[in-house]
Amino acid sequence: MAYTGAGGELSVFNAGRCAGGYALGLAVGRRFSAVIRSRMRQDLVLREQLLPFASTAKAAPLLAALQDSNKERYPLYWDELVGTADGSGVPLLHVYTIMTCAVMLVNFRKEIQPFIPKKEGVNGMEEKMEEEADADCSDVLILNDLTAIVAHNEDGNVALLGHTYLVKTTLPDGLSFTAYTVAGELPSCAFGFNSNGVAFTLDSVPPVNEEIVAGAIARNFVSRDLLEARNLDDAIQRVCSPNVSVGHSYNLMDVRGRRIVNVETASGNRFAVHEAGAKPFFHANMYRNLQDENSMTREERAARCSVDSKETALSLLGDTADEKLIT
């Protein structure tokens, strides 16, 4: 099955009932082997930043710590990652200093990039642009007596075009989920929902360098865990409790209970919860107390727009009135 949109055809894979994490990863890896391999070949952040860094002595303790901490907290999801690597033919273990490779690196990308030395000059500028290119997701949250809306703009790196798919599966305990998945990564670093009526979208937020915890819990593992949330309170607990390396913004929905919350997390087990209401809540890629220029521009533009329906929410996400938002 596949859906066709402006970005081309999006494949939908129903993995059925899987016996465990490794079995799910293996099925996904086999089904999308060509797509995963293509992404690994074309992803410039992976090839020009992550892989060269992984072969250095500086990377060894960082990658070992990331592997150990995430494998210990989420052993089933680690097995799923191994299955994805095995199924795709892109081995998880490779001949770098700490025996790592592309599949692990793309899943730890956000936790690794802050530690990669920046180059000077033109190349350094290009690296900075690559690093920030996928930090442009936006959400509009509205909840009133007549409507409940979470409108999401998924603006990923250009390298991800043609390298995403939907994964549907049923776990051994009977829970099922559907997740928009980036090739080679755990479901989902973007959005998904499960049979318990819990859904979510994600927005990247920029970490402050001195607050990054090296080798701690990675965001891809936290969002994978969200897909198994029993209810909204459980979802909030799952994103707030891990000792994360860098933070994230989570838009969480309780479809049955008609609740929508935004949760911002940061290292040191810090978090803030905002309950959506009738007043439209716009979230870009910023903490409310740590703002970047691009997100501030989008926040200011959102404040000038009237949003009271699905149509106006989608119009806001596609707004091009400010040239700074489309350059």
Secondary structure, 3 states (H helix, E strand, C coil): CEEEECCEEEEEEEEEECCCHHHHHHHHHHHCHHHHHHHHHHCHHHHHHHHHHHCCCCHHHHHHHHHHHHHHHCHHHHHHHHHHHHHHCCCCCCCCCCCCCHHHHHHCHHHHHHHCCCCCHHHHHHHHHHHHCCCCCEEEEEECCCCEEEEEECCCCHHHCCCEEEEEEECCCCCEEEEEEECCCCCCCCEEEECCCEEEEEECCCCCHHHCCCCCECHHHHHHHHCCCCCHHHHHHHHHCCCECCCEEEEEEECCCCEEEEEEEECCCEEEEEECCCCCEEECCCECCECCHHHHHHHHHHHCCCCCCHHHHHHHHCCCCCHHHCC
